[in-house]
Amino acid sequence: MTHSLPPTSRRSFLRSAAAIPVFAPLARVAAADDESYFRLVRREFPFSEDKVPMNAANLCPSPRSVADTVTELTRDMDHDCSFQNRGKFSGLREAAREAVASQLGVTPDEVALVRNTSEANNIVNAGVPLGPGDEVVLWDQNHPTNHVAWEVRAARYGFSVKKVATPKRAESEEALAAPFLEAITPQTKVLAITHVSNVSGIRLPVRRIADGLAGRDVHLHLDGAQSLGAIVIDLPALGADTYSSSSHKWYCGPKECGVLAVRAEHIPRIWPAEVAPGWGGDADPDPTGARKFESMGQRDDPCLAAMETTAAFHAEITPKRVEQRVLQLARSLKEGIRDMGIPLVTPMADDLSGGVVIIEVNPDNQREVFSRMYDDHGIAGSTSGGFRLSPHIYNTEEHIQRALGGLKALRSRIV
């Protein structure tokens, strides 16, 4: 296959293609009722109705606009992988950074585009100065990359790790925040928590926790793998010092890109995990802000560029409307589960949860429930924390009812 466009025209075309996804049908019905609107959103995703994804907490399909951007830019790079042709990717990457930063409420200089949440968590883990006598406080529901990673580093550098549990049936933000604030000591240098748990569905009251740390020299790191793309994120309002997330989950973006946001005042004191060409000529980094955390050598440039298309997709729907839809679907699912008498792990209240919905399942039957929900009822979930369903904007109310029908059929294997 050959390209008919001359290089200059092709660059202009690709620049606009990466920035402006085609959502004309969505724009025309923006004022329509939610079900009609989100049925059109569902059409942007190419999955089959035979096997419906309801596991956004692990991996989401990308809308066609994002996948097409990755495909077209990859085709263009494979057609001409010269420095001259690839030069455009620097501008595309910066446009993506600006779009993501805008949705987080921070400046582009405070955003690094890394590979996933795991890498972002480990950059913070490896970069914050710690040594003997220091203490790191963790939520015991953190993902291993924000949990075990700290223990591995503690074994090497001699600081201590303290794990905090929250009430299993918490009914208020205060009850969730109190255990963390009570655990802080004069030795605590880092509090590393998770915005929404992937094993319980609990949403932590981050602002309340941040306020409780006021006046204490404690770095607050927030793992946002289950919040970016599911609920509105305003990082200054949340009060975290660093924030990590992935593109491939709720953000519905390319499959190997993540976000690390670092408050400007903390960028100089956090060491990078990797140093590659692009860093600079000595131990002092160029004044490029959080970009110093993405000096990793060769990257998948089309993937990075497609983050702008991903941000545009969310902007078209609006993050607020995405959040409302996610909470609506999760609420419908939780109410149906509750009415069947199946025990929920996840709180019912919207302000204490997000899109992750987890039920208690007899451990001996978890794999069976997981498999039969997919094989017999066409619903893809997860065994995390029990049995986990995580509906997103590509899911419909019909999907929710199908999932509830499957759970009802399997009730005797669940409780």
C-alpha positions as a printed Julia matrix, in Angstrom:
415×3 Matrix{Float64}:
   0.0     0.0    0.0
   1.3     3.48  -0.86
   0.31    6.89   0.43
  -1.07    9.29  -2.13
  -0.62   12.39   0.03
   2.67   14.28  -0.13
   4.59   14.4    3.2
   3.44   17.88   4.22
  -0.21   17.18   3.47
   0.0    13.82   5.19
   1.41   15.38   8.35
  -1.42   17.91   8.4
  -3.98   15.16   7.87
  -2.55   12.98  10.64
  -2.32   15.91  13.03
  -6.0    16.67  12.58
  -6.98   12.98  12.63
  -5.27   12.5   15.97
  -6.96   15.53  17.47
 -10.53   15.39  16.16
 -12.43   12.1   16.4
 -15.64   11.85  14.39
 -18.58   11.85  16.8
 -21.2    13.53  14.66
 -24.01   11.17  15.75
 -23.26   11.87  19.42
 -23.24   15.62  18.94
 -26.63   15.54  17.22
 -28.32   13.79  20.13
 -26.49   15.45  22.99
 -29.79   16.57  24.51
 -31.52   13.2   24.08
 -32.38   10.86  26.94
 -29.45    8.94  28.4
 -30.37    5.51  27.08
 -30.69    6.75  23.48
 -27.47    8.72  23.8
 -25.46    5.9   25.3
 -26.74    3.39  22.78
 -24.96    5.58  20.24
 -21.88    5.63  22.45
 -22.0     1.84  22.54
 -21.81    1.8   18.69
 -18.41    3.48  18.9
 -17.05    0.24  20.4
 -16.64   -2.8   18.13
 -17.23   -5.65  20.61
 -19.83   -8.32  19.91
 -23.11   -8.52  21.84
 -22.38  -12.22  22.33
 -19.55  -11.46  24.75
 -20.04   -8.18  26.58
 -17.09   -6.59  28.43
 -17.98   -5.6   31.98
 -14.49   -5.57  33.39
 -13.36   -1.97  32.95
 -11.35   -2.32  36.15
  -8.94   -4.5   34.17
  -9.16   -3.68  30.45
 -11.51   -1.68  28.24
 -12.08   -1.79  24.5
 -11.09    1.41  22.74
 -13.6     3.37  20.66
 -13.05    3.16  16.92
 -11.63    6.68  16.77
  -8.79    5.76  19.15
  -8.04    2.45  17.46
  -8.12    4.11  14.04
  -5.68    6.8   15.17
  -3.22    4.18  16.41
  -3.59    2.17  13.2
  -3.21    5.11  10.82
  -0.23    6.6   12.63
   1.45    3.19  12.87
   0.89    2.63   9.16
   2.37    6.06   8.43
   5.46    5.36  10.56
   5.99    1.94   9.0
   5.7     3.53   5.55
   8.46    6.01   6.41
  10.37    5.48   9.67
  12.9     8.23   8.94
  13.77   10.88  11.49
  12.21   13.36   9.11
   8.8    11.68   9.01
   8.8    10.77  12.7
   9.55   14.36  13.66
   5.83   15.14  13.8
   5.37   12.82  16.78
   6.99   15.3   19.13
   4.17   17.76  18.46
   1.52   15.03  18.63
   2.86   13.87  22.0
   2.77   17.41  23.38
  -0.79   17.87  22.12
  -1.73   14.65  23.92
  -0.04   15.86  27.1
  -1.93   19.14  26.98
  -5.27   17.4   26.48
  -4.72   14.97  29.36
  -3.41   17.7   31.67
  -6.48   19.81  30.96
  -8.78   16.99  32.04
  -6.79   16.51  35.24
  -6.78   20.22  36.06
  -2.99   20.54  36.0
  -0.37   22.06  33.69
   1.28   20.05  30.89
   4.63   20.38  32.67
   3.17   18.39  35.58
   2.25   15.38  33.41
   4.44   12.51  32.27
   3.08   10.04  29.71
   4.46    6.72  30.91
   3.47    3.13  30.07
   0.85    2.29  32.72
  -0.13    2.76  36.37
   2.37    0.14  37.48
   5.26    2.09  35.99
   3.96    5.38  37.38
   3.64    3.87  40.86
   7.17    2.51  40.68
   8.58    5.85  39.52
   7.2     7.41  42.69
   8.33    4.44  44.77
  11.88    4.62  43.43
  12.05    8.39  43.27
  10.96    9.74  46.66
  14.04    9.97  48.93
  13.71    7.46  51.8
  16.07    5.76  54.22
  16.44    4.12  57.65
  14.07    5.56  60.23
  11.52    6.69  57.64
   8.06    5.18  57.37
   5.63    4.58  54.5
   1.95    4.06  55.25
  -0.13    2.0   52.78
  -3.76    0.95  52.35
  -3.91   -2.83  52.57
  -6.13   -2.79  49.45
  -3.48   -1.19  47.25
  -2.5    -2.88  43.99
   0.82   -4.78  44.31
   2.64   -2.03  42.39
   1.61    0.38  45.16
   1.99   -2.2   47.91
   4.54   -4.99  47.42
   6.79   -2.56  45.53
   7.15   -0.47  48.68
   8.05   -3.56  50.73
  10.71   -4.55  48.2
  12.26   -1.1   48.37
  12.03   -1.08  52.18
  14.03   -4.32  52.28
  16.76   -2.6   50.29
  16.84    0.84  51.92
  15.81    0.1   55.5
  12.66    2.17  55.99
   9.51    0.64  57.48
   6.11   -0.05  55.93
   2.84    0.18  57.83
  -0.41   -1.22  56.39
  -3.78    0.3   57.19
  -7.14   -1.48  57.0
 -10.45    0.34  56.57
 -13.83   -0.8   57.93
 -15.39   -3.53  55.81
 -18.8    -1.87  55.99
 -17.83    1.8   56.18
 -20.81    4.15  56.07
 -19.1     7.54  55.95
 -16.08    9.34  54.54
 -14.91   10.04  58.08
 -14.84    6.33  58.91
 -12.68    5.69  55.84
 -10.27    8.58  56.42
  -9.72    8.09  60.16
  -7.54    4.93  60.02
  -5.02    6.61  57.73
  -4.74    9.8   59.74
  -4.42    7.83  62.97
  -1.55    5.84  61.46
   0.59    8.9   60.66
   3.61    9.42  62.94
   6.53   11.9   62.91
   8.47    9.25  60.98
   5.91    8.98  58.17
   7.24   10.35  54.89
   4.77    8.83  52.4
   1.11    7.87  52.47
   0.33    5.78  49.37
  -3.34    5.02  48.78
  -5.79    4.06  46.03
  -8.62    6.27  44.82
 -11.04    3.41  44.11
 -10.14   -0.12  45.2
 -10.07   -2.87  42.6
 -10.78   -5.51  45.28
 -13.64   -3.85  47.2
 -14.9    -0.97  45.04
 -14.48    1.46  47.97
 -13.73    5.07  46.99
 -11.47    6.79  49.51
 -12.21   10.39  50.57
  -8.92   11.73  49.25
  -9.61   15.41  49.97
 -10.5    14.63  53.58
  -7.29   12.63  53.97
  -5.22   15.36  52.31
  -6.71   17.96  54.65
  -5.76   15.77  57.61
  -2.15   15.78  56.44
  -1.95   19.59  56.37
   1.12   20.83  58.2
   2.78   17.4   58.14
   5.65   16.68  55.77
   3.99   13.61  54.24
   3.95   12.9   50.5
   0.48   11.77  49.42
   0.55    9.4   46.43
  -2.73    8.4   44.81
  -3.2     5.39  42.54
  -5.98    6.4   40.15
  -6.16    3.29  37.98
  -9.87    2.9   38.81
 -10.8     6.58  38.66
  -9.34    8.19  35.5
 -12.03    7.92  32.85
 -14.69    6.8   35.32
 -15.19    9.82  37.57
 -14.29   13.48  37.25
 -10.69   14.09  38.31
  -9.64   17.52  39.58
  -6.19   16.91  41.01
  -5.76   20.29  42.74
  -9.11   19.74  44.45
  -8.12   16.23  45.53
  -4.87   17.45  47.08
  -2.59   14.53  46.16
   1.1    15.22  45.5
   1.4    12.54  42.81
  -1.25   10.67  40.83
  -0.89    7.59  38.64
  -3.24    5.97  36.16
  -3.51    3.93  32.96
  -5.04    4.54  29.59
  -6.21    0.97  28.96
  -8.79    0.84  31.75
 -11.65    3.33  32.21
 -10.0     5.9   29.95
 -10.59    3.53  26.98
  -7.34    4.58  25.39
  -4.38    2.87  23.73
  -3.09   -0.25  25.41
   0.34    0.84  26.57
   0.17    4.35  27.92
  -0.21    5.69  31.42
  -0.17    8.98  33.27
   1.96   10.24  36.11
   0.98   13.67  37.4
   3.38   15.38  39.8
   2.75   18.68  41.54
   5.3    21.17  40.25
   7.0    21.74  43.6
   7.74   18.01  43.95
   9.25   17.4   40.5
  12.84   18.42  41.45
  12.96   16.17  44.53
  11.74   12.95  42.89
  14.44   10.99  41.08
  13.59    9.34  37.74
  13.49    5.54  37.58
  15.1     5.43  34.13
  17.51    7.65  32.22
  17.78    7.4   28.44
  18.58    9.68  25.5
  16.55   12.84  25.85
  17.39   13.27  29.52
  20.35   15.61  29.12
  24.13   15.58  29.37
  24.72   15.3   33.13
  23.0    14.58  36.43
  20.93   17.75  36.27
  17.84   17.27  34.09
  16.8    19.79  31.52
  14.01   22.05  32.84
  11.26   20.02  31.19
   9.06   19.39  34.21
   7.54   15.93  34.62
   8.84   14.93  31.18
  11.98   13.8   32.98
  10.01   10.75  34.16
   9.37    9.54  30.61
  12.99    9.32  29.43
  12.68    5.64  28.44
  14.24    5.25  25.01
  12.14    4.23  22.02
   8.4     4.49  22.64
   5.28    3.55  20.7
   4.75    7.02  19.26
   1.35    6.3   17.66
   0.1     5.03  21.02
   1.21    8.22  22.77
  -0.34   10.4   20.06
  -3.66    8.55  20.39
  -3.98    9.83  23.94
  -5.16   13.12  22.44
  -7.94   11.27  20.6
  -8.82    9.49  23.84
  -9.04   12.77  25.73
 -11.19   14.21  22.93
 -13.56   11.25  23.16
 -14.13   11.91  26.86
 -14.39   15.66  26.26
 -17.09   15.1   23.64
 -19.25   13.17  26.09
 -17.89   15.27  29.0
 -16.25   13.73  32.09
 -19.26   14.74  34.2
 -21.68   12.85  31.98
 -19.32    9.86  31.91
 -19.26    9.84  35.73
 -23.03   10.11  35.97
 -23.45    7.2   33.57
 -20.89    5.01  35.34
 -22.5     5.64  38.73
 -25.96    5.05  37.3
 -25.01    1.67  35.83
 -23.16    0.64  38.98
 -26.11    1.69  41.12
 -28.55   -0.29  38.98
 -26.31   -3.32  39.24
 -25.85   -3.0   43.01
 -29.57   -2.55  43.63
 -30.38   -5.66  41.61
 -27.74   -7.67  43.47
 -28.98   -6.44  46.84
 -32.58   -7.29  45.96
 -31.52  -10.87  45.18
 -30.02  -11.19  48.65
 -26.47  -11.57  47.31
 -23.97   -9.9   49.68
 -22.14   -6.89  48.29
 -18.56   -5.99  49.17
 -18.9    -2.55  47.54
 -20.75    0.26  49.36
 -24.13    1.26  47.95
 -23.47    5.01  48.35
 -22.18    6.84  45.26
 -19.77    8.99  47.27
 -18.12    5.9   48.78
 -17.77    3.98  45.52
 -17.16    4.31  41.77
 -17.78    1.94  38.9
 -16.27   -1.17  40.5
 -18.93   -3.55  41.86
 -17.89   -6.64  43.82
 -20.0    -9.37  45.4
 -19.03  -11.97  47.95
 -18.72  -15.44  46.45
 -17.94  -18.76  48.06
 -14.18  -19.02  47.37
 -14.58  -22.61  46.18
 -16.96  -21.44  43.45
 -15.31  -18.2   42.26
 -13.79  -19.69  39.12
 -17.04  -21.43  38.24
 -19.09  -18.23  38.6
 -16.5   -16.3   36.58
 -16.48  -18.89  33.77
 -20.23  -19.49  33.61
 -21.06  -15.78  33.56
 -18.94  -15.56  30.4
 -19.72  -18.9   28.77
 -23.44  -19.11  29.6
 -24.45  -15.44  29.84
 -21.9   -13.57  27.74
 -20.71  -11.26  30.54
 -16.95  -10.8   31.06
 -16.09  -10.09  34.7
 -13.27  -10.91  37.12
 -12.59  -12.93  40.27
 -10.89   -9.98  42.02
 -12.21   -9.61  45.57
 -14.97  -12.17  44.99
 -16.74  -11.67  41.66
 -16.24   -8.25  40.09
 -18.31   -6.46  37.48
 -17.28   -3.01  36.28
 -19.79   -1.49  33.82
 -18.73    1.48  31.7
 -20.19    3.9   29.15
 -20.22    1.25  26.41
 -22.57   -0.86  28.53
 -26.34   -0.54  28.33
 -29.17   -1.16  30.75
 -29.84   -4.36  28.78
 -26.32   -5.5   29.64
 -26.95   -4.8   33.32
 -30.15   -6.87  33.23
 -28.3    -9.7   31.48
 -25.64   -9.67  34.18
 -28.3    -9.72  36.91
 -30.02  -12.62  35.14
 -26.77  -14.56  35.13
 -26.16  -13.88  38.81
 -29.71  -14.98  39.61
 -29.17  -18.25  37.72
 -25.93  -18.84  39.63
 -27.19  -17.65  43.02
 -26.94  -21.1   44.6
 -23.22  -21.19  43.66
 -22.59  -17.68  45.0
 -24.1   -17.63  48.51
